[in-house]
Amino acid sequence: MDLQQRINAFVKLGEFLSQFTSEGITKKQGISHNDLFFDSFKHQMTLAEEANGWFTKSNMLFAFGGWSNQLTISNINQWVSKYNFNIETPKKIAIIMAGNIPLVGFHDFLSVLMSGHQVLVKQSSKDKHLLPFLAKYLEFVEIKFKDRITFTEKKLEDFDAVIATGSNNTARYFEYYFKDKPSIIRKNRNSVAVLTGKETEDDLRALSEDIFRYYGLGCRNVSKLLVPTQYNFDAFFKAMYDWHPIINQAKYANNYDYNKAVYLMSEFDMLENGFLMIKEDESYTSPIATVFYEYYETERALMARLESDEEKIQCIVSNGVLENEIKFGHTQLPKLWDYADDVDTISFSLTIC
């Protein structure tokens, strides 16, 4: 199977996913194998939500829409154009996936297959329905994928390299267990927003998307604010208000109530508005329904802090502060070439000979 065949298959997958977006679910004409897969995928969505209460219909559709926007012929060609795909003998690359947000491991899956290798997937128990179904769709649009995609719930065996995502604790286990294999081992990372006090209402409203999308469970969700000394949070809270219906989600509400009780009993200072708490804290990893914040005194001190904590940060949201910043509201809309932890999985896959 050559590169163009692989590209064409993923473009067709993108076209299939374009029927499932935040705008709604609409069956389109001209989609390959749609009569076989369209209704079945809706059923997989139901199963996924029953298995994981965080996988709401709206969050799944947001994820599918994001991938459908990226899996176009122009985007994929732009992505792969800088690589030399000259693999003569495909290897088998294992992927250990997280399960915090829908299709969280899809980019690794895509990268390995686009490189021309076989993929061996071990999924999280929290996300077992969506990707196997989409993999089956790929096999229908390109039959040569049939012997290149394997899912397993057993111990990983017979593989040449591994990409594993987990917590800081599991990363230590992964590093030991896979010490004799080429590997990418991902640890905890969080995203931050740098505020100056000059943000517009639209900026802050867009920031709310970075905070609340997927209930804040993704590494690209903003969990920490860096704000200037004496920052006034009134405009921030006002801009968050559009997300107040989130408190009607039972799992989110339970976390909000629990963490609020912990803070009150511990007599921690915090501000809250009925569905979000903010607390001054040096950590980057905040609990659900909470965003930590920390003051900075000077721009020089801010830059030094961000540089020293680079390995803890996935992405930085700001407006005109940093060269590599992400626009407010765009953390959950990465491009194909926006690699997690800035580790190029295509380049890694192409080194496995």
N, C-alpha and C positions, 0 to 999 in steps of 0.2 A: 504493500500500500504506500503510495507516494504522498508527499506533503499536500498536494492539491486535493487529493481524495480526503485527507483528514480535515483540511480546511472546509471543504464542501459539506462534510457531515456535520460539523459544528455550526455552520451557517444555517443548515436545515433545522438543527436543534434550536437555534436562536429564533427562527421563524415560528417553530412550534410554541416556544415559550412566550412569544409576542401575543398569544391569545390569552395569557394569564398575567395581568398587570394591575397596578393600583387603580387604573381606570375601569376595571371590571374584567369579567371572563366572557369572551366573545369568540364563538367558533367562526373561523375564517375559511374561505375557499382557497384551494390550491396548496394546502399544507400537506406534506408527505405523510401518508399512513394515518391521517387524522381520524378516520372512522374507527380505527382500531385503538388509538391512544387517547383521544380527547376526553371522553367520559371517564376512562380508566384513571387518567391523571387527577381528575376532580375527586375520584374515590381515594386516591393516594393522599391527597391533601387532607381529607377527612380523617384518614387513619393516622396521619402525622400529627394532627391537632389532638386527637384522642390520646395518643401516646405521649405527647409533650404539650402541656398547657401553655407554654410560652410561644409555641408555633401557631399563632392565631392566623386566620385567613388573611388579614390585612398585611401582616408581616411576611407571610409566604409570598403573597402577590407582589409586594415591594421587592423582594429578593428576585423573583422570576423576571419582573420587569427590568431590573438592573442588568441581569444577565442577557436578556433578549436585546437590550440596547448595545451591549458589548459584542455579542456574537454576530457581527455583520461582516461582510466580505472586506469592507474598507478597514475596519478596526483590526481584524485579524491579520490582514496583510501588513498593516503598519506595524503591528506587534512583532511578527515573525521575520520581518525584512532584515533585521540586523544580525540574524543567526545563520550559521552554516549547518544545515541539517544533512549530515553525511553518515548517519549510523548504518552500518552494514548488517550487524547482527543485533536485533533488539534484546535488551535486558529486561529483567523484571524489577520494578521499583515498587516497594511497599509504601502505603500511605496510612498512617494512623491519624484518624480525623477526630476533631473536637465535635461537640454537639450543641454548642451554645446558641447558634442562630441558624436558620434554614440554609442548607447548601454551603455551610461554612468551609468545607473542604473542596469545593468544586474547582477552585483555581489550581490547586495542586493536581487534581485529577486531569484537568484540561492540559496543564503544562506537560505532564508525563506523556500523555497520549499524543499531543501535538509534536513532541520530540521524536516520536516513533517507537517508543518503548511499550512494554506491557505494564499494566498496573494491577497491583494486588491491594485491595482496599479493606481495611479493618475500621468499621464505623463505630461511632459512639452509640450506645443503646438508646440515646435520646433523639437520634436522627437516623432512622433505618429505612424509611419508606421512599423518600424522594429521589435520592441519587440512583439507587438500583433501577428504578423505573426509567429515569432519563438515560441510563446506560443501555437499557434494553431498546429504547428508541434509537439510540446511536447505532446499535447493531442491526436494526431494521433498515436504516437509511444507508449504512455502509457495512455490508456483511463481513468485511475483513476485520472489523473490530471484535468479532465473536471470540476469537482466540487470544484477545489482548486485554480483556477486562475480567477480573475475578474478584468476587467479594467473599470474605470469610469471617466467621465469628470465632474461629479457633486460633491457636497459637500460630504466629507468622512463621512460615518455613519456606525454604527454597526461593530466596530473593537476593538481589545483587546490591541494592541500596535502599535507603529508607528516608521518608519525610514524616516526622512525628510532631504533633502539636499537643501540648498539655500544659499543666501548671508548672510552677518552679519545682515542686516536689517530684512530679512524674518525669520532668526533664532530667533530673539526676538519675532516675532509673533508666530512662531511655539512653542516656549517654553511656552508662555502664553496659547495658544489655546489647547495644549496637556498636560497641567500641571498635569492632573489627569490620564494620561496614561503612562505606561512604554514606554520610547522613546530613540532613538538615534537622536540627532539634530546636523547636520553638518553645519559649517560656512565656510567662505572663508579661503582657505589655498593656498599657493603657494610653488613651489619648487625652490631650490637654487643649484648653482654649486660653489664649493670651488676650486679655482685655486691657484696654487703655483708658476707658471711660469716654472715648470719643465715638463709640459704635452707634450706628443708627438703630432705630426701632426694627428696621428690616434685618439688619445684621443679627440682632439678638433673637428675633423670631426665628431666623434660619438656624441659629445655634440650638434652639430647642429641638430641632430635628436631629442634630448630632447627639444630643443628650438622651432623648426618649425613644428613638427608633430602636426596635428590638428590645425594649424595656431596659436599655443600657447594658445589655449582656455581651456586646461585641467588643473586641479589642480596639475597634475604631470609634467606639462611642466615647464621647467626652465625659470623663469621670472626675476631672480636676480643672479648676479655674485658677489662673495666675492673674492677680489683679493688683493695681497700684495701691499704695498706702492710702487709707481713707476712702476707698472705693465705695460708692453708694449703690446698693443692690436693688433699689426700687425699680429702676428701668428693667433690670434683669428679670425680676419676678413678674413684672407686667407682661413682658414678652413671652414668658413661659406659659401664660394662662391658657392659650389655645389647646394645650395638652391636658387640661384638667380632667377630661373623661377617662384618662388612663387609670384613675383611682377606682373605676368600676370593674377593672379586671381583678378577679379575686386573688390570684397569686401575687400580683403587684401590691394590692392593698394589704395583704398579710405581711409582706416584707416591710411596707411602710410603717404599719402599726408596730411591728416587732422592733424595728430599728429606732423608731421614735421612743418607745418605752425604754430601750437600753440607754439612749442618750439622756432621757429625763432622769432615770434612776441613777445614772453616773454623774448627773449634774454637769453634763457637757453643754457648753454654749452652742446654740445652733439657731438658724432661722428656718422657718417653714411656712408653706402656704396652703396646706391641706392635701397636697399630693407630691411635694418635693421638699426635701430638707437640704440645706447647705451647712457645712461644718468646717471650721478652720482645722486643717490637718495636713501634716507633711507628706502623708502617703499619697500615692497615685491611684490606688485601688480602693474605690469607695463601694459600699454596699448598695444594693438595689434601692431605688427611691432616694438616694443621697448623692450629692456632688460635693466633693471636698474643694476647699479654696485655700489659697496662700497668698500673702502680700509680697510684692517686690518693691524695693525702694528706688532702684535705678535700672536703666536699660542694660548697663554693663553687668549688674548683678543678675538680672534676668537671663541674659545670654549665657553667663557662666553656669547658672543652674541648669539650663536646658542642655548645655553641652556635657556637663558632668553626669546627667541622668539619661543620656541618649539611649542607652540600652533598655531603659524601662518604658520608653515612649514609642508608641506606634505611629502617631501622626499629631501634628500641631495645627490648630485652627486659629487664624487671626486675620486681620485686615491691614495690610501694609506694614507689618512688623518684621516678618522674617522672609528670607529668600525662598525657602522651601515650604512655606505655609500652604494650608488648604483653606479654601473659601468656606465661610460659614454655610452650613447646610449641606456640605458635600462629602463628609467623611464616609458615608455609606454608599458612595457612588464612585468607587475606584475604577481606574482604567485597567485594561489587561496588563499593562506594563507597570502598574503600581504593586510591587511585590511586598508581601508581608515581611516585616523586619528588614526590608531592603535587601533580601536575599533572592537573587535571580534563580528561580526554579528551572527555567529553561536552560540556562547555562550549566547549572548543576546536572541536569539530566543528560545534557550532551557530553559531559565529561565521563559518563559511565560507559566504558568501552568493553 
